[in-house]
Amino acid sequence: MKSRREFSPQTLAVLAALSEQPSQWKHGYALATTTGLRSGTLYPILIRLADRGLVEACWQDEPQPGRPRRHLYRLTAAGVAVQAAQPSVRRPAAPAGTRAPGGRGVVTPVAR
């Protein structure tokens, strides 16, 4: 079976979000907020990127009291190289009162 070389727009958005500060660990909620992706889309992408060796994941060592541990993600050196080879991905800013791109549901019109 031939391996897939192209990435989906959603995967490119995750790579772009992680590449903003590639050495910093980011948790899934922050990535979901940045990309506008829902958890059912985001976490499978992160798992596939980790399986390819482009993202490393670890558990948060010391969570805030009363909060569960979080899974943290960052790009590997291979992930940085792959992301750098991709065309620039910029997500258009959603107007106030609308859902972020990648979300499901009806977009609420903004009164002007």
N, CA and C atoms as a LAMMPS dump frame, in Angstrom:
ITEM: TIMESTEP
0
ITEM: NUMBER OF ATOMS
336
ITEM: BOX BOUNDS ff ff ff
-5.0000000000000000e+02 5.0000000000000000e+02
-5.0000000000000000e+02 5.0000000000000000e+02
-5.0000000000000000e+02 5.0000000000000000e+02
ITEM: ATOMS id mol type element x y z
1 1 1 N 0.847 -1.18 0
2 1 2 C 0 0 0
3 1 3 C 0.891 1.241 0
4 2 1 N 0.532 2.181 -0.831
5 2 2 C 1.298 3.417 -0.952
6 2 3 C 0.955 4.355 0.208
7 3 1 N 1.955 4.95 0.808
8 3 2 C 1.684 5.878 1.908
9 3 3 C 1.201 7.213 1.346
10 4 1 N 0.343 7.838 2.062
11 4 2 C -0.226 9.113 1.644
12 4 3 C 0.768 10.232 1.956
13 5 1 N 1.056 11.047 0.96
14 5 2 C 2.046 12.098 1.136
15 5 3 C 1.417 13.458 1.377
16 6 1 N 0.203 13.651 0.94
17 6 2 C -0.453 14.941 1.119
18 6 3 C -1.211 14.962 2.439
19 7 1 N -1.357 16.146 2.977
20 7 2 C -2.081 16.311 4.227
21 7 3 C -3.393 17.032 3.964
22 8 1 N -4.386 16.704 4.765
23 8 2 C -5.677 17.383 4.668
24 8 3 C -5.525 18.823 5.158
25 9 1 N -6.458 19.702 4.8
26 9 2 C -6.398 21.071 5.316
27 9 3 C -6.434 21.112 6.849
28 10 1 N -7.166 20.178 7.458
29 10 2 C -7.242 20.137 8.913
30 10 3 C -5.889 19.749 9.517
31 11 1 N -5.216 18.776 8.894
32 11 2 C -3.9 18.362 9.378
33 11 3 C -2.893 19.492 9.205
34 12 1 N -2.976 20.198 8.08
35 12 2 C -2.081 21.339 7.869
36 12 3 C -2.322 22.422 8.911
37 13 1 N -3.594 22.615 9.312
38 13 2 C -3.896 23.615 10.341
39 13 3 C -3.276 23.207 11.679
40 14 1 N -3.313 21.906 12.007
41 14 2 C -2.709 21.424 13.256
42 14 3 C -1.196 21.61 13.197
43 15 1 N -0.582 21.245 12.075
44 15 2 C 0.866 21.44 11.932
45 15 3 C 1.236 22.915 12.057
46 16 1 N 0.441 23.785 11.441
47 16 2 C 0.728 25.221 11.516
48 16 3 C 0.6 25.722 12.956
49 17 1 N -0.42 25.254 13.674
50 17 2 C -0.611 25.69 15.064
51 17 3 C 0.549 25.223 15.94
52 18 1 N 1.005 23.995 15.727
53 18 2 C 2.13 23.487 16.513
54 18 3 C 3.437 24.166 16.134
55 19 1 N 3.559 24.627 14.89
56 19 2 C 4.817 25.224 14.442
57 19 3 C 4.993 26.665 14.9
58 20 1 N 3.94 27.276 15.44
59 20 2 C 4.076 28.653 15.922
60 20 3 C 5.145 28.742 17.002
61 21 1 N 5.217 27.753 17.853
62 21 2 C 6.258 27.631 18.883
63 21 3 C 6.603 26.146 18.97
64 22 1 N 7.403 25.642 18.033
65 22 2 C 7.601 24.198 17.917
66 22 3 C 8.206 23.511 19.13
67 23 1 N 8.956 24.218 19.949
68 23 2 C 9.564 23.567 21.121
69 23 3 C 8.652 23.604 22.345
70 24 1 N 7.552 24.339 22.267
71 24 2 C 6.629 24.455 23.402
72 24 3 C 5.586 23.352 23.358
73 25 1 N 5.279 22.77 24.508
74 25 2 C 4.226 21.77 24.618
75 25 3 C 2.871 22.477 24.61
76 26 1 N 1.908 21.918 23.88
77 26 2 C 0.561 22.484 23.825
78 26 3 C -0.437 21.377 24.114
79 27 1 N -1.483 21.718 24.849
80 27 2 C -2.505 20.721 25.126
81 27 3 C -3.591 20.8 24.063
82 28 1 N -4.386 19.74 23.964
83 28 2 C -5.388 19.628 22.921
84 28 3 C -6.393 20.759 22.891
85 29 1 N -6.81 21.233 24.061
86 29 2 C -7.802 22.311 24.088
87 29 3 C -7.249 23.569 23.426
88 30 1 N -5.996 23.879 23.687
89 30 2 C -5.378 25.057 23.063
90 30 3 C -5.305 24.876 21.552
91 31 1 N -4.981 23.672 21.102
92 31 2 C -4.931 23.406 19.662
93 31 3 C -6.323 23.486 19.043
94 32 1 N -7.325 22.983 19.753
95 32 2 C -8.701 23.062 19.251
96 32 3 C -9.138 24.516 19.118
97 33 1 N -8.771 25.329 20.09
98 33 2 C -9.117 26.744 20.058
99 33 3 C -8.415 27.451 18.902
100 34 1 N -7.148 27.145 18.704
101 34 2 C -6.359 27.781 17.65
102 34 3 C -6.843 27.372 16.264
103 35 1 N -7.14 26.087 16.081
104 35 2 C -7.486 25.581 14.751
105 35 3 C -8.974 25.642 14.443
106 36 1 N -9.812 25.699 15.477
107 36 2 C -11.253 25.652 15.258
108 36 3 C -11.767 24.244 15.036
109 37 1 N -10.908 23.241 15.257
110 37 2 C -11.315 21.852 15.055
111 37 3 C -11.952 21.291 16.318
112 38 1 N -12.89 20.403 16.119
113 38 2 C -13.509 19.726 17.26
114 38 3 C -12.676 18.518 17.647
115 39 1 N -12.904 18.033 18.85
116 39 2 C -12.082 16.946 19.384
117 39 3 C -12.144 15.685 18.522
118 40 1 N -13.294 15.395 17.924
119 40 2 C -13.429 14.203 17.082
120 40 3 C -12.605 14.268 15.81
121 41 1 N -12.175 15.438 15.432
122 41 2 C -11.293 15.631 14.279
123 41 3 C -9.85 15.809 14.737
124 42 1 N -9.657 16.615 15.771
125 42 2 C -8.314 16.975 16.222
126 42 3 C -7.523 15.78 16.756
127 43 1 N -8.092 15.023 17.687
128 43 2 C -7.314 13.97 18.339
129 43 3 C -6.913 12.844 17.395
130 44 1 N -7.767 12.415 16.464
131 44 2 C -7.278 11.427 15.489
132 44 3 C -6.128 11.961 14.631
133 45 1 N -6.158 13.245 14.293
134 45 2 C -5.054 13.847 13.541
135 45 3 C -3.777 13.796 14.375
136 46 1 N -3.869 14.172 15.645
137 46 2 C -2.687 14.142 16.517
138 46 3 C -2.132 12.723 16.651
139 47 1 N -3.011 11.741 16.746
140 47 2 C -2.57 10.344 16.856
141 47 3 C -1.84 9.925 15.576
142 48 1 N -2.4 10.262 14.41
143 48 2 C -1.75 9.901 13.142
144 48 3 C -0.403 10.604 12.997
145 49 1 N -0.336 11.876 13.38
146 49 2 C 0.94 12.593 13.304
147 49 3 C 1.972 11.983 14.245
148 50 1 N 1.537 11.553 15.426
149 50 2 C 2.452 10.897 16.367
150 50 3 C 2.915 9.554 15.805
151 51 1 N 1.994 8.802 15.179
152 51 2 C 2.365 7.515 14.585
153 51 3 C 3.394 7.684 13.474
154 52 1 N 3.352 8.817 12.766
155 52 2 C 4.313 9.105 11.702
156 52 3 C 5.611 9.696 12.244
157 53 1 N 5.667 9.973 13.536
158 53 2 C 6.87 10.541 14.135
159 53 3 C 7.005 12.04 13.924
160 54 1 N 5.904 12.714 13.576
161 54 2 C 5.948 14.149 13.346
162 54 3 C 5.588 14.953 14.588
163 55 1 N 4.916 14.308 15.511
164 55 2 C 4.489 14.944 16.766
165 55 3 C 4.86 14.009 17.904
166 56 1 N 5.336 14.583 18.991
167 56 2 C 5.541 13.779 20.196
168 56 3 C 4.497 14.183 21.225
169 57 1 N 4.106 13.211 22.026
170 57 2 C 3.063 13.436 23.028
171 57 3 C 3.553 12.931 24.373
172 58 1 N 3.107 13.609 25.419
173 58 2 C 3.425 13.159 26.771
174 58 3 C 2.301 13.596 27.705
175 59 1 N 2.291 13.02 28.887
176 59 2 C 1.322 13.422 29.901
177 59 3 C 1.897 14.563 30.725
178 60 1 N 1.05 15.488 31.091
179 60 2 C 1.447 16.609 31.949
180 60 3 C 1.912 16.034 33.283
181 61 1 N 3.071 16.493 33.749
182 61 2 C 3.639 15.971 34.994
183 61 3 C 2.85 16.402 36.219
184 62 1 N 2.599 17.666 36.354
185 62 2 C 1.924 18.177 37.541
186 62 3 C 0.722 19.022 37.141
187 63 1 N -0.451 18.391 37.085
188 63 2 C -1.638 19.178 36.727
189 63 3 C -2.03 20.123 37.853
190 64 1 N -2.858 21.097 37.502
191 64 2 C -3.364 22.013 38.519
192 64 3 C -4.201 21.201 39.511
193 65 1 N -4.175 21.571 40.785
194 65 2 C -4.954 20.826 41.778
195 65 3 C -6.432 20.766 41.385
196 66 1 N -6.994 19.566 41.477
197 66 2 C -8.395 19.374 41.153
198 66 3 C -8.666 19.176 39.673
199 67 1 N -7.621 19.188 38.844
200 67 2 C -7.788 19.013 37.403
201 67 3 C -7.109 17.721 36.965
202 68 1 N -7.657 17.049 35.971
203 68 2 C -6.992 15.835 35.474
204 68 3 C -5.727 16.184 34.694
205 69 1 N -4.843 15.203 34.57
206 69 2 C -3.639 15.418 33.761
207 69 3 C -4.034 15.607 32.306
208 70 1 N -3.264 16.402 31.596
209 70 2 C -3.517 16.641 30.185
210 70 3 C -2.444 15.969 29.343
211 71 1 N -2.836 15.604 28.153
212 71 2 C -1.881 15.128 27.175
213 71 3 C -1.317 16.355 26.474
214 72 1 N -0.018 16.433 26.334
215 72 2 C 0.648 17.577 25.712
216 72 3 C 1.296 17.145 24.399
217 73 1 N 1.373 18.068 23.45
218 73 2 C 1.885 17.767 22.119
219 73 3 C 2.866 18.843 21.674
220 74 1 N 3.866 18.416 20.868
221 74 2 C 4.759 19.36 20.193
222 74 3 C 5.344 18.657 18.977
223 75 1 N 5.844 19.462 18.057
224 75 2 C 6.445 18.907 16.85
225 75 3 C 7.809 18.294 17.151
226 76 1 N 8.126 17.222 16.452
227 76 2 C 9.474 16.664 16.481
228 76 3 C 10.298 17.404 15.424
229 77 1 N 11.578 17.107 15.352
230 77 2 C 12.417 17.718 14.314
231 77 3 C 11.888 17.345 12.93
232 78 1 N 11.443 16.103 12.773
233 78 2 C 10.863 15.677 11.497
234 78 3 C 9.575 16.448 11.205
235 79 1 N 8.787 16.702 12.239
236 79 2 C 7.554 17.464 12.073
237 79 3 C 7.823 18.897 11.667
238 80 1 N 8.848 19.491 12.24
239 80 2 C 9.226 20.864 11.877
240 80 3 C 9.639 20.897 10.408
241 81 1 N 10.423 19.906 9.973
242 81 2 C 10.882 19.86 8.584
243 81 3 C 9.706 19.677 7.626
244 82 1 N 8.767 18.786 7.965
245 82 2 C 7.603 18.556 7.107
246 82 3 C 6.748 19.806 7.045
247 83 1 N 6.526 20.446 8.176
248 83 2 C 5.693 21.642 8.197
249 83 3 C 6.348 22.772 7.408
250 84 1 N 7.655 22.899 7.513
251 84 2 C 8.362 23.956 6.791
252 84 3 C 8.267 23.745 5.28
253 85 1 N 8.143 22.503 4.842
254 85 2 C 8.049 22.2 3.416
255 85 3 C 6.642 22.424 2.868
256 86 1 N 5.668 22.619 3.744
257 86 2 C 4.286 22.83 3.315
258 86 3 C 4.078 24.282 2.925
259 87 1 N 3.125 24.505 2.006
260 87 2 C 2.791 25.899 1.703
261 87 3 C 2.234 26.579 2.946
262 88 1 N 2.379 27.866 3.015
263 88 2 C 1.906 28.624 4.169
264 88 3 C 0.41 28.418 4.353
265 89 1 N 0.01 28.085 5.566
266 89 2 C -1.401 27.873 5.871
267 89 3 C -1.825 28.936 6.859
268 90 1 N -2.702 29.788 6.445
269 90 2 C -3.255 30.807 7.334
270 90 3 C -4.751 30.632 7.365
271 91 1 N -5.302 30.533 8.54
272 91 2 C -6.739 30.388 8.686
273 91 3 C -7.358 31.774 8.651
274 92 1 N -8.403 31.943 7.828
275 92 2 C -9.055 33.249 7.828
276 92 3 C -9.713 33.511 9.17
277 93 1 N -9.612 34.743 9.619
278 93 2 C -10.228 35.099 10.896
279 93 3 C -11.74 35.077 10.737
280 94 1 N -12.428 34.45 11.682
281 94 2 C -13.888 34.401 11.651
282 94 3 C -14.431 35.714 12.179
283 95 1 N -15.414 36.303 11.492
284 95 2 C -16.014 37.536 12.007
285 95 3 C -16.668 37.279 13.362
286 96 1 N -16.762 38.314 14.172
287 96 2 C -17.389 38.183 15.487
288 96 3 C -18.807 37.657 15.322
289 97 1 N -19.186 36.731 16.181
290 97 2 C -20.541 36.181 16.151
291 97 3 C -20.68 34.967 15.26
292 98 1 N -19.565 34.488 14.671
293 98 2 C -19.641 33.3 13.829
294 98 3 C -18.83 32.189 14.457
295 99 1 N -19.085 30.999 13.983
296 99 2 C -18.328 29.851 14.443
297 99 3 C -16.981 29.829 13.743
298 100 1 N -15.997 29.33 14.43
299 100 2 C -14.669 29.219 13.828
300 100 3 C -14.715 28.217 12.682
301 101 1 N -13.885 28.393 11.64
302 101 2 C -13.838 27.433 10.549
303 101 3 C -13.529 26.05 11.086
304 102 1 N -14.117 25.041 10.498
305 102 2 C -13.9 23.672 10.949
306 102 3 C -14.973 23.216 11.91
307 103 1 N -15.724 24.137 12.485
308 103 2 C -16.811 23.766 13.379
309 103 3 C -18.05 23.429 12.583
310 104 1 N -18.919 22.664 13.166
311 104 2 C -20.164 22.306 12.496
312 104 3 C -21.263 23.218 12.976
313 105 1 N -22.31 23.273 12.207
314 105 2 C -23.46 24.046 12.629
315 105 3 C -23.673 25.251 11.739
316 106 1 N -24.657 25.984 12.069
317 106 2 C -25.036 27.148 11.275
318 106 3 C -24.178 28.34 11.685
319 107 1 N -23.727 29.055 10.685
320 107 2 C -22.96 30.268 10.946
321 107 3 C -23.956 31.381 11.246
322 108 1 N -23.744 32.039 12.343
323 108 2 C -24.636 33.121 12.75
324 108 3 C -24.243 34.404 12.04
325 109 1 N -25.186 35.015 11.302
326 109 2 C -24.829 36.272 10.637
327 109 3 C -24.547 37.374 11.665
328 110 1 N -23.686 38.271 11.283
329 110 2 C -23.317 39.376 12.162
330 110 3 C -24.067 40.612 11.713
331 111 1 N -24.745 41.251 12.651
332 111 2 C -25.458 42.495 12.323
333 111 3 C -24.456 43.614 12.152
334 112 1 N -24.611 44.39 11.121
335 112 2 C -23.652 45.483 10.857
336 112 3 C -24.348 46.797 10.878
